[in-house]
Amino acid sequence: MFIVLSGLLSAADVTHPNLYLDKKDLVRIRDNIKKYPWAKKIFDALKKEADTRQTDHRKNLRRCTLAALVYAITKDKKYANIARGRITAMSNHWNSPQKHFQWDIGGEAAMVYDLIYDALSEADHKRFDSEIKKGARHAIKYMEAARQTVNMYFLAHTEVGLMGFVTGDEELIEWAMNDKKGGSFEHVGHIQYGGYEQIMTNNYHDNVWHEPNGYGYYIVLPRLIALSEAASRYYKKDYWRKKSANGQSLKGIFDAILDRLYPAENFGKGLSLRMNSFGDTGTQFNAKTSDWGHNEDFFAVNSPGSTAGGLKGFELGHLFEYAYGRSKDPAYAWLIMQNPSRNWVNKHAAYFHLYGYSALSHGGHIDVSNVKAPHAKSRLFQNASFAILRADESPSYWTGKGLTANLMLGAFRSHRNCDEYSMALHAKGRMIYPDIDVMQYENDKKWGWTHRTIAHNSLTVDGANMRRAKYNTRHLFNDAVKIVAVDGGPYQKKAEYRNAKIGDPSYPKNVHLGRGLFLTKEYL
């Protein structure tokens, strides 16, 4: 289990920088800039952003954040003076009680504070330590009294955790890492809500987040990385490989991503690796992506970005830089190098601005002569409730345009659709049978069907909606054929989302439903 040992360090014992990077990391970064053109090019881009004045408030906060990294690398106090504005911008917020949900509580400002700490005065240290602690406690008080989703609740734990680690406040760290209370609104059942330990143990199954991709990879995973990096340095332990009570780990989460990818798609500028999706994937909807053709999926790497398919910002290559830096897993190196520039600035989501430069800060050098595509196994995610069948499991899978099928089992998910037993097929380098929820689940009253069984590539009886139900699986994977079957009783009771508007509203009482897939290299 994850155990946080309180009282080991005091604020006076905290060294800086030690949150996002430490002194050894900075030596490595400086050496890479001198030795490798790719690192010099990324650093030049970073420095250019930090040097560019901004009149827009949000863009200026980004500039201030990036200036902190430039200062840490160069020790040019000009950049520390710029970066200081990211911290002072939070002062009013930290000194006032929190009255509504805040995406930015102060985690990024804590990173900035850590990176420029030695350029600040003792008066600054006293002021900012006090304000950061005060702001974090305001956040705890608000979050424990207000109803939030589990991913939003964990977001606050990450912010508070970073603020605790940078100030050496063990009470804040304990809340972030091991909050067992679960919030005032979780009274019964197992605890989903909480800190790092509760998130890992109760919300991941087979190293897959229990909600659709937008929540697990856009909101939660970047913040798990931030907390893991801080905790690994603070406690001098490897939180990347550390396993939770049910066997989940950050390293395992990245391994599971590789096991969920379809063969590469070519949108004209390079290869893109799409992840299987489920549930209310319409969270990445047209109004946000301006891309009706591919507005429902996540990509591990998406070469053309938002120009010819895929999503602006919704890809994971920049996060794999952290995973590679910690693990040196050659499979991660191969995935990263699908974007040879390793510049993720316009391809990462707008959470922590430093993440766009993760190749420079954390990924480190990759010897391209040793990069090889990994094998691609089929996998039954029994507890995460889906199966990936790959006709070709050799390294040629990734560029071979062979058959890959995804079958959903009985749901364990929240934020879900009635999509049990639904399927998707990828062939010839494209999604042949997509499962698209383009209307956004929050528009149920307007659209009336998008998260119902009738809207998916699934099996429905008399137009009725499925509900969560126990299920059985059988599977056989060998070189010649991949077989998986699921059966259960998802129509025994009325579904959560009421009756579908198509078909008979009555619910069969004794329908036992099953579906099986049989995949060879030639056909499904």
C-alpha positions in Angstrom: 0.0 0.0 0.0 1.0 3.6 -0.3 1.9 4.8 3.1 2.7 8.5 3.9 5.0 8.9 6.8 4.1 12.2 8.4 6.6 14.3 10.4 9.7 13.2 8.6 10.7 16.6 7.3 10.0 20.1 8.4 9.7 23.2 6.2 13.3 24.1 7.1 14.5 20.7 5.8 12.9 21.1 2.4 15.5 21.7 -0.3 14.9 23.6 -3.6 14.4 22.8 -6.3 12.9 19.4 -5.4 9.3 19.5 -6.7 9.3 19.3 -10.5 13.1 19.0 -10.9 16.1 18.8 -8.6 19.7 19.9 -9.0 20.8 16.6 -10.6 18.1 17.0 -13.2 19.2 20.5 -14.0 22.8 19.3 -14.6 21.5 16.7 -17.0 19.4 19.3 -18.8 22.3 21.7 -19.2 24.5 18.8 -20.5 21.9 17.7 -23.0 21.5 21.3 -24.3 25.3 21.4 -25.0 25.5 17.9 -26.5 22.3 17.3 -28.5 20.8 19.5 -31.2 17.2 18.3 -30.4 17.6 19.6 -26.8 19.2 22.9 -27.9 16.3 23.5 -30.3 13.6 22.8 -27.7 15.5 25.0 -25.2 15.6 27.8 -27.7 11.9 27.5 -28.2 11.4 27.6 -24.4 13.6 30.7 -24.0 11.8 32.5 -26.9 8.4 32.0 -25.2 9.8 33.2 -21.9 11.2 36.3 -23.7 8.0 37.2 -25.5 5.9 39.8 -23.7 2.2 39.0 -23.4 -0.8 41.3 -22.9 -3.4 38.5 -22.4 -3.6 37.5 -18.8 -3.6 33.7 -19.4 -0.8 33.9 -21.9 1.2 36.0 -19.5 0.8 33.4 -16.7 2.1 30.8 -19.1 5.1 33.0 -19.9 5.8 33.5 -16.2 5.7 29.7 -15.7 8.1 29.0 -18.5 10.4 31.7 -17.4 10.8 29.8 -14.1 12.2 26.8 -16.0 14.6 29.0 -18.0 15.8 30.5 -14.8 16.4 27.1 -13.2 18.5 26.1 -16.2 20.4 29.4 -16.8 20.3 31.1 -13.4 19.7 34.4 -15.2 17.7 36.4 -12.6 15.9 38.3 -15.4 13.7 35.1 -15.8 13.2 34.7 -12.0 11.8 38.3 -11.9 9.4 37.4 -14.7 8.4 34.1 -13.1 7.7 35.8 -9.7 4.5 37.2 -11.3 3.1 33.7 -11.5 3.2 33.4 -7.7 2.0 36.9 -6.9 -1.0 36.4 -9.3 -2.3 33.8 -6.8 -2.0 36.0 -3.6 -5.5 37.3 -3.6 -6.9 33.8 -4.2 -4.7 32.3 -1.4 -5.7 35.0 1.1 -9.4 34.6 0.6 -11.7 31.7 1.4 -12.5 29.6 -1.6 -16.2 30.0 -2.7 -16.4 27.9 -5.8 -14.5 25.2 -7.6 -11.1 26.3 -8.8 -9.1 24.4 -11.5 -6.0 26.4 -10.5 -5.6 26.4 -6.7 -1.8 27.0 -6.8 -0.1 23.8 -7.9 1.6 25.3 -10.9 2.6 28.4 -8.8 4.2 26.0 -6.3 6.3 24.6 -9.1 7.4 28.1 -10.1 8.1 29.0 -6.5 10.3 25.9 -6.2 12.2 26.6 -9.4 13.1 30.2 -8.5 13.4 29.8 -4.7 17.0 30.7 -4.5 16.4 34.0 -6.4 13.8 35.2 -3.9 14.5 37.1 -0.6 13.9 35.7 2.9 10.9 38.1 3.1 9.5 36.5 -0.1 10.0 33.0 1.4 8.1 34.0 4.6 5.3 35.6 2.6 4.8 32.9 0.0 5.2 30.0 2.4 2.4 31.5 4.5 0.1 32.4 1.6 0.6 29.0 0.0 -0.3 27.1 3.2 -3.3 29.4 3.8 -4.6 28.9 0.2 -4.3 25.1 0.4 -6.3 25.0 3.7 -9.0 27.2 2.1 -9.2 24.7 -0.7 -9.5 21.7 1.7 -12.3 23.4 3.6 -14.2 24.1 0.4 -13.6 20.7 -1.2 -14.7 18.7 1.8 -18.0 20.6 2.0 -18.9 20.7 -1.7 -20.1 18.0 -4.0 -17.6 17.2 -6.9 -16.9 14.4 -9.2 -14.1 12.1 -8.2 -11.7 13.4 -10.8 -12.3 17.0 -9.8 -11.9 16.1 -6.2 -8.5 14.5 -6.9 -7.5 17.6 -9.0 -7.7 19.6 -5.8 -5.7 17.0 -3.9 -2.9 17.3 -6.4 -2.9 21.1 -6.2 -2.8 21.0 -2.4 -0.2 18.3 -2.5 2.2 20.3 -4.6 1.6 23.3 -2.2 2.4 21.0 0.7 5.5 19.5 -0.7 7.0 22.8 -1.6 6.5 24.2 1.9 7.2 21.0 3.8 3.7 21.0 5.3 3.0 17.4 6.3 -0.7 18.0 7.0 -1.2 19.2 3.4 0.9 16.3 2.1 -1.1 13.7 4.1 -4.4 15.1 2.7 -3.1 14.9 -0.8 -1.5 11.5 -0.6 -3.8 9.6 1.8 -7.1 11.3 2.4 -9.4 8.5 3.7 -12.4 10.7 4.5 -13.7 10.7 1.0 -15.4 14.1 1.2 -18.6 14.9 3.1 -20.8 13.5 0.4 -19.4 9.9 0.2 -21.2 8.1 3.1 -21.7 4.5 2.0 -19.9 1.9 0.0 -16.2 1.7 -0.8 -14.2 4.9 -1.0 -13.5 6.3 -4.4 -12.8 9.8 -3.4 -9.6 10.8 -1.7 -5.9 11.3 -2.1 -3.3 9.5 -4.2 -3.6 6.2 -2.5 -7.4 6.1 -2.7 -7.3 7.2 -6.3 -4.9 4.4 -7.3 -6.6 1.7 -5.3 -10.3 2.4 -5.9 -10.4 4.0 -9.3 -8.0 2.0 -11.4 -8.7 -1.6 -12.6 -6.1 -3.3 -14.8 -4.4 0.1 -14.7 -7.3 1.7 -16.5 -9.2 4.7 -15.0 -12.9 3.9 -14.3 -14.2 6.8 -16.4 -13.9 7.4 -20.2 -10.6 8.7 -21.6 -11.2 12.4 -21.2 -11.3 12.1 -17.4 -8.6 9.5 -16.9 -6.0 11.0 -19.3 -6.8 14.7 -19.5 -7.6 15.4 -15.9 -6.2 12.6 -13.7 -3.0 11.2 -15.2 -1.1 14.5 -15.6 -1.8 15.2 -11.9 -0.8 11.7 -10.8 2.5 12.4 -12.6 2.9 15.7 -10.7 2.3 14.1 -7.3 4.5 11.1 -8.1 7.4 13.3 -9.2 7.1 15.4 -6.0 6.6 12.4 -3.7 9.5 10.5 -5.3 11.9 13.4 -4.6 10.5 14.3 -1.2 10.5 10.8 0.2 13.4 9.5 -2.0 11.2 6.6 -3.1 10.1 5.5 -6.6 6.4 6.3 -6.8 6.3 5.3 -10.5 6.7 1.6 -9.8 5.1 1.6 -6.4 2.0 -0.6 -6.4 -1.3 0.2 -4.7 -3.2 -2.3 -2.6 -4.8 -3.8 -5.7 -1.7 -3.8 -7.8 -2.0 -0.6 -9.8 1.0 1.6 -10.6 1.9 4.6 -12.6 4.2 2.5 -14.7 1.3 0.0 -15.3 -1.0 2.8 -16.4 1.4 3.6 -19.3 1.9 -0.1 -20.2 -1.9 -0.3 -20.4 -2.1 2.6 -22.8 0.2 0.7 -25.2 -2.1 -2.3 -24.9 -5.1 -0.2 -25.9 -3.7 1.4 -29.1 -4.9 0.6 -32.6 -2.4 0.3 -35.5 -1.0 3.6 -36.8 -3.1 5.8 -39.0 -1.6 8.1 -41.6 -3.3 11.5 -41.9 -0.7 12.8 -44.3 2.1 14.1 -42.1 3.1 11.0 -40.1 1.7 8.2 -38.0 -1.0 8.7 -35.4 -1.8 6.1 -32.7 -5.5 6.1 -31.6 -6.6 4.7 -28.3 -9.8 2.6 -27.9 -12.6 4.6 -26.4 -15.8 4.0 -24.5 -18.6 5.7 -22.6 -19.3 9.4 -23.0 -16.3 10.0 -25.3 -18.2 12.9 -26.7 -16.6 14.9 -23.9 -14.2 15.9 -26.6 -16.9 17.5 -28.6 -17.0 19.6 -31.7 -17.3 22.9 -29.9 -13.9 22.2 -28.3 -12.0 20.4 -31.0 -13.5 22.1 -34.2 -13.1 18.7 -35.8 -16.3 16.7 -36.5 -14.4 13.8 -38.1 -12.3 12.8 -35.1 -13.8 14.4 -32.0 -14.3 11.4 -29.8 -10.9 9.7 -29.3 -7.6 10.1 -27.6 -4.2 9.6 -29.4 -1.0 8.5 -27.8 0.8 10.4 -30.6 -1.0 12.3 -33.3 1.4 13.6 -35.9 -0.8 16.1 -37.7 -2.3 17.5 -34.6 -5.5 19.4 -35.3 -5.0 19.9 -39.0 -6.0 16.7 -40.7 -7.6 14.5 -38.1 -7.2 13.8 -34.4 -7.5 16.3 -31.6 -5.8 19.5 -30.7 -4.2 18.9 -27.4 -5.7 15.4 -26.6 -2.6 13.2 -27.0 -0.3 11.6 -24.6 3.2 11.8 -26.1 4.3 14.5 -23.7 3.3 12.4 -20.7 5.3 9.4 -22.1 8.4 11.6 -21.8 8.0 11.5 -18.0 7.4 7.8 -18.1 10.4 7.2 -20.2 12.6 9.4 -18.1 11.7 7.4 -15.0 11.7 3.9 -16.5 13.8 4.0 -19.7 11.3 1.5 -21.1 12.3 1.1 -24.8 8.6 0.8 -25.8 8.1 4.3 -24.5 11.1 5.5 -26.5 9.6 4.1 -29.7 6.3 5.8 -29.1 7.9 9.1 -28.3 10.0 9.0 -31.5 6.8 8.9 -33.6 7.1 12.7 -33.1 10.9 13.0 -33.9 11.0 16.7 -32.9 9.8 15.8 -29.4 8.3 19.3 -29.3 4.9 18.9 -27.6 4.2 22.6 -27.1 1.2 22.8 -29.4 0.1 19.2 -28.7 -0.4 19.0 -24.9 -3.5 20.1 -23.0 -3.6 23.3 -21.0 -3.0 22.0 -17.5 0.6 22.5 -16.4 2.4 24.7 -19.0 5.7 23.1 -18.2 4.5 19.8 -19.6 4.9 21.0 -23.2 8.7 20.9 -22.7 8.7 17.5 -21.0 11.3 16.1 -23.5 13.8 18.6 -22.3 13.0 18.5 -18.6 12.4 14.8 -18.0 12.6 12.6 -21.1 16.3 12.9 -21.8 18.2 11.7 -24.7 17.0 8.8 -26.9 19.5 6.9 -29.1 17.3 6.5 -32.2 19.6 3.7 -33.5 18.3 1.5 -30.7 14.6 2.4 -31.0 12.5 -0.6 -32.1 8.7 -1.2 -32.2 7.5 -3.3 -29.4 5.3 -6.5 -29.7 1.6 -5.8 -29.5 -0.3 -8.4 -27.5 -4.0 -9.0 -27.4 -5.4 -8.4 -23.9 -8.5 -9.1 -21.8 -9.0 -6.3 -19.4 -11.2 -8.4 -17.2 -11.7 -5.8 -14.4 -11.6 -2.8 -16.6 -14.3 -4.4 -18.7 -13.1 -4.6 -22.2 -10.9 -6.7 -24.5 -8.5 -5.8 -27.3 -8.0 -8.4 -30.0 -5.0 -7.9 -32.3 -4.7 -10.2 -35.4 -1.0 -9.5 -35.6 0.9 -9.4 -32.3 4.4 -8.9 -33.8 6.2 -5.5 -34.0 4.8 -5.1 -37.5 1.4 -4.6 -36.0 2.0 -0.9 -35.6 2.4 -0.2 -39.3 0.8 -3.3 -40.8 -2.8 -2.0 -41.0 -4.1 -5.3 -39.8 -7.3 -6.1 -38.0 -7.9 -5.0 -34.4 -11.2 -5.3 -32.5 -12.4 -3.8 -29.3 -15.3 -5.5 -27.3 -16.9 -3.9 -24.2 -17.9 -6.2 -21.4 -20.2 -5.5 -18.5 -19.5 -2.0 -17.3 -17.6 -1.0 -14.2 -17.4 2.5 -15.4 -18.9 5.8 -14.2 -19.7 8.8 -16.5 -20.8 6.0 -18.7 -23.1 5.2 -21.6 -25.2 2.1 -21.9 -22.5 0.6 -24.2 -22.1 -2.9 -22.7 -21.2 -5.5 -25.4 -20.5 -2.8 -28.0 -17.7 -3.3 -30.4 -15.3 -1.3 -32.7 -13.2 -2.5 -35.5 -10.0 -1.0 -36.9 -8.7 -2.2 -40.3 -6.7 -0.9 -43.3 -5.3 1.9 -41.0 -8.8 3.3 -40.2 -11.7 2.9 -37.9 -14.1 0.7 -39.9 -16.7 0.3 -37.1 -16.4 3.4 -34.9 -18.5 3.9 -31.8 -19.0 7.6 -31.7 -21.0 9.7 -29.2 -20.8 13.1 -30.9 -23.6 14.9 -29.0 -22.1 15.0 -25.5 -23.7 13.1 -22.7 -24.8 16.3 -20.9 -27.3 17.1 -23.7 -29.5 14.1 -22.9 -32.7 16.1 -22.6 -32.0 17.7 -25.9 -30.9 14.7 -27.9 -32.5 11.9 -25.9 -30.4 9.0 -27.1 -26.7 9.6 -27.3 -25.7 7.7 -24.2 -28.3 5.0 -24.6 -27.8 1.5 -25.9 -29.5 2.3 -29.2 -26.7 4.8 -30.0 -23.9 2.2 -29.8 -22.6 -0.7 -31.9 -24.1 -3.0 -29.3 -27.0 -5.5 -28.8 -30.4 -4.2 -27.7 -33.6 -6.0 -27.0 -36.9 -4.2 -27.8 -35.0 -0.9 -27.8 -34.4 -1.1 -24.1 -31.3 0.2 -22.3 -28.8 -2.0 -20.6 -27.7 -1.6 -17.0 -24.7 -2.7 -15.0 -24.9 -6.5 -14.5 -22.5 -9.3 -13.7 -20.9 -10.9 -16.7 -18.9 -14.0 -17.7 -16.1 -14.0 -20.1 -14.2 -16.7 -22.1 -11.2 -16.1 -24.3 -8.5 -17.8 -26.3 -5.6 -16.0 -27.9 -3.1 -17.7 -30.2 -1.3 -16.8 -33.4 -4.1 -18.1 -35.6 -7.1 -16.8 -33.9 -8.2 -14.5 -31.1 -11.6 -15.3 -29.5 -13.4 -13.5 -26.7 -17.0 -13.9 -25.5 -19.1 -12.2 -22.9 -22.5 -13.1 -21.5 -24.8 -11.8 -18.8 -28.2 -10.3 -17.9 -28.1 -6.6 -18.5 -31.8 -6.4 -19.1 -33.0 -8.0 -15.9 -33.8 -4.6 -14.4 -34.7 -1.1 -15.7 -31.7 0.8 -16.7 -30.5 4.0 -15.1 -31.1 6.1 -18.1 -34.8 5.2 -18.4 -36.4 3.7 -21.5 -35.0 4.3 -25.0 -37.4 6.3 -27.2 -37.2 3.7 -29.9 -38.9 0.3 -29.5 -40.9 -1.3 -26.8 -40.4 0.4 -23.4 -41.0 -2.9 -21.5 -38.0 -4.7 -20.0 -37.5 -8.4 -20.5 -37.1 -10.2 -17.2 -35.2 -13.3 -18.4 -33.1 -12.4 -21.3 -29.6 -13.8 -21.1 -27.5 -11.9 -23.6 -24.2 -12.9 -25.2 -21.7 -11.7 -27.8 -18.5 -13.3 -29.1 -15.8 -12.1 -31.5 -13.6 -14.4 -33.6 -10.6 -12.6 -35.2 -8.1 -14.0 -37.6 -5.6 -12.1 -39.8 -8.1 -12.0 -42.6 -11.5 -11.4 -41.1 -13.7 -10.7 -38.0 
